[in-house]
Amino acid sequence: NYRQAFDGFDPAKVALYDKANGVRQLLDRLHVPYQSLTNFDTLESSPVLILGTNSFDAALKSAAPKIRTWLEKGGKLQSFAIKAGENKVEVE
């Protein structure tokens, strides 16, 4: 039951960054609430970030330091498959 996985916070605050829209379609079919992100300015208000399949892009790469800080503060990240050969995000 997905609701148990979200115990302790509002599932409507789950953030989704999904450039290919595949995960978005799945969540919609399952009636799982989420907030769709086009950038990472509001990430701090979300306890969970879902990165959709093949969503690596310049916005994600530039947000890497913000995402790392958010993770260090307790944020949870779920990433779906990224094509082989995609650039890795490195944060110093």
Phi and psi restraints in degrees (value plus and minus 20) as a CYANA .aco file:
   2 TYR   PHI     -85.9   -45.9
   2 TYR   PSI     -48.5    -8.5
   3 ARG   PHI     -82.2   -42.2
   3 ARG   PSI     -53.9   -13.9
   4 GLN   PHI     -84.9   -44.9
   4 GLN   PSI     -54.2   -14.2
   5 ALA   PHI     -85.2   -45.2
   5 ALA   PSI     -43.9    -3.9
   6 PHE   PHI    -122.2   -82.2
   6 PHE   PSI      -1.6    38.4
   7 ASP   PHI     -76.9   -36.9
   7 ASP   PSI     108.4   148.4
   8 GLY   PHI      80.2   120.2
   8 GLY   PSI     -27.3    12.7
   9 PHE   PHI    -169.7  -129.7
   9 PHE   PSI     145.2   185.2
  10 ASP   PHI     -98.6   -58.6
  10 ASP   PSI      96.0   136.0
  11 PRO   PHI     -83.8   -43.8
  11 PRO   PSI     -38.7     1.3
  12 ALA   PHI     -88.0   -48.0
  12 ALA   PSI     -32.3     7.7
  13 LYS   PHI    -114.2   -74.2
  13 LYS   PSI     -14.5    25.5
  14 VAL   PHI     -87.2   -47.2
  14 VAL   PSI     108.9   148.9
  15 ALA   PHI    -116.5   -76.5
  15 ALA   PSI     118.6   158.6
  16 LEU   PHI    -145.7  -105.7
  16 LEU   PSI     103.6   143.6
  17 TYR   PHI    -135.8   -95.8
  17 TYR   PSI      85.3   125.3
  18 ASP   PHI    -159.0  -119.0
  18 ASP   PSI      71.0   111.0
  19 LYS   PHI     -87.8   -47.8
  19 LYS   PSI     -50.5   -10.5
  20 ALA   PHI    -112.0   -72.0
  20 ALA   PSI     -29.8    10.2
  21 ASN   PHI      49.2    89.2
  21 ASN   PSI     -15.5    24.5
  22 GLY   PHI     -88.4   -48.4
  22 GLY   PSI     -65.2   -25.2
  23 VAL   PHI     -89.2   -49.2
  23 VAL   PSI     -57.9   -17.9
  24 ARG   PHI     -77.1   -37.1
  24 ARG   PSI     -65.5   -25.5
  25 GLN   PHI     -83.4   -43.4
  25 GLN   PSI     -60.1   -20.1
  26 LEU   PHI     -83.4   -43.4
  26 LEU   PSI     -68.4   -28.4
  27 LEU   PHI     -82.3   -42.3
  27 LEU   PSI     -58.3   -18.3
  28 ASP   PHI     -82.8   -42.8
  28 ASP   PSI     -64.3   -24.3
  29 ARG   PHI     -82.7   -42.7
  29 ARG   PSI     -54.0   -14.0
  30 LEU   PHI    -107.5   -67.5
  30 LEU   PSI     -21.1    18.9
  31 HIS   PHI      39.3    79.3
  31 HIS   PSI      18.1    58.1
  32 VAL   PHI    -111.0   -71.0
  32 VAL   PSI     101.7   141.7
  33 PRO   PHI     -92.6   -52.6
  33 PRO   PSI     128.8   168.8
  34 TYR   PHI    -181.9  -141.9
  34 TYR   PSI     144.8   184.8
  35 GLN   PHI    -131.1   -91.1
  35 GLN   PSI     104.1   144.1
  36 SER   PHI    -100.0   -60.0
  36 SER   PSI     110.0   150.0
  37 LEU   PHI    -124.1   -84.1
  37 LEU   PSI     120.3   160.3
  38 THR   PHI    -130.0   -90.0
  38 THR   PSI     -35.6     4.4
  39 ASN   PHI    -170.6  -130.6
  39 ASN   PSI    -196.5  -156.5
  40 PHE   PHI    -130.9   -90.9
  40 PHE   PSI       1.1    41.1
  41 ASP   PHI     -84.2   -44.2
  41 ASP   PSI     -50.9   -10.9
  42 THR   PHI    -125.6   -85.6
  42 THR   PSI      -4.7    35.3
  43 LEU   PHI     -77.6   -37.6
  43 LEU   PSI     -56.8   -16.8
  44 GLU   PHI     -77.1   -37.1
  44 GLU   PSI     -45.5    -5.5
  45 SER   PHI    -105.5   -65.5
  45 SER   PSI     -20.3    19.7
  46 SER   PHI    -132.6   -92.6
  46 SER   PSI     112.6   152.6
  47 PRO   PHI    -100.7   -60.7
  47 PRO   PSI     -39.7     0.3
  48 VAL   PHI    -155.0  -115.0
  48 VAL   PSI     117.5   157.5
  49 LEU   PHI    -139.9   -99.9
  49 LEU   PSI     106.7   146.7
  50 ILE   PHI    -129.2   -89.2
  50 ILE   PSI     104.0   144.0
  51 LEU   PHI    -119.9   -79.9
  51 LEU   PSI      99.5   139.5
  52 GLY   PHI     -92.0   -52.0
  52 GLY   PSI     147.9   187.9
  53 THR   PHI     -75.1   -35.1
  53 THR   PSI     111.8   151.8
  54 ASN   PHI      33.9    73.9
  54 ASN   PSI      21.9    61.9
  55 SER   PHI    -117.0   -77.0
  55 SER   PSI      -9.8    30.2
  56 PHE   PHI     -88.9   -48.9
  56 PHE   PSI     103.9   143.9
  57 ASP   PHI    -173.8  -133.8
  57 ASP   PSI    -197.1  -157.1
  58 ALA   PHI     -81.4   -41.4
  58 ALA   PSI     -57.3   -17.3
  59 ALA   PHI     -84.4   -44.4
  59 ALA   PSI     -62.1   -22.1
  60 LEU   PHI     -85.7   -45.7
  60 LEU   PSI     -63.8   -23.8
  61 LYS   PHI     -81.9   -41.9
  61 LYS   PSI     -63.7   -23.7
  62 SER   PHI     -91.7   -51.7
  62 SER   PSI     -43.1    -3.1
  63 ALA   PHI    -106.5   -66.5
  63 ALA   PSI     -21.1    18.9
  64 ALA   PHI     -72.4   -32.4
  64 ALA   PSI     -66.2   -26.2
  65 PRO   PHI     -82.3   -42.3
  65 PRO   PSI     -59.8   -19.8
  66 LYS   PHI     -84.6   -44.6
  66 LYS   PSI     -62.1   -22.1
  67 ILE   PHI     -85.7   -45.7
  67 ILE   PSI     -60.6   -20.6
  68 ARG   PHI     -81.8   -41.8
  68 ARG   PSI     -66.2   -26.2
  69 THR   PHI     -81.0   -41.0
  69 THR   PSI     -63.0   -23.0
  70 TRP   PHI     -80.7   -40.7
  70 TRP   PSI     -62.6   -22.6
  71 LEU   PHI     -83.5   -43.5
  71 LEU   PSI     -62.3   -22.3
  72 GLU   PHI     -83.1   -43.1
  72 GLU   PSI     -45.3    -5.3
  73 LYS   PHI    -108.3   -68.3
  73 LYS   PSI     -16.9    23.1
  74 GLY   PHI      91.9   131.9
  74 GLY   PSI     -18.1    21.9
  75 GLY   PHI     -82.9   -42.9
  75 GLY   PSI     131.4   171.4
  76 LYS   PHI    -132.1   -92.1
  76 LYS   PSI     115.9   155.9
  77 LEU   PHI    -142.3  -102.3
  77 LEU   PSI     110.7   150.7
  78 GLN   PHI    -141.8  -101.8
  78 GLN   PSI     102.7   142.7
  79 SER   PHI    -137.9   -97.9
  79 SER   PSI     111.9   151.9
  80 PHE   PHI    -110.7   -70.7
  80 PHE   PSI     154.5   194.5
  81 ALA   PHI     -72.0   -32.0
  81 ALA   PSI     119.6   159.6
  82 ILE   PHI    -139.0   -99.0
  82 ILE   PSI     114.1   154.1
  83 LYS   PHI     -73.2   -33.2
  83 LYS   PSI     122.7   162.7
  84 ALA   PHI     -77.6   -37.6
  84 ALA   PSI     118.0   158.0
  85 GLY   PHI      75.4   115.4
  85 GLY   PSI     -28.6    11.4
  86 GLU   PHI     -85.5   -45.5
  86 GLU   PSI     129.9   169.9
  87 ASN   PHI     -84.4   -44.4
  87 ASN   PSI     125.0   165.0
  88 LYS   PHI    -108.7   -68.7
  88 LYS   PSI     127.5   167.5
  89 VAL   PHI    -115.3   -75.3
  89 VAL   PSI     101.7   141.7
  90 GLU   PHI    -137.3   -97.3
  90 GLU   PSI     114.3   154.3
  91 VAL   PHI    -140.0  -100.0
  91 VAL   PSI     106.9   146.9
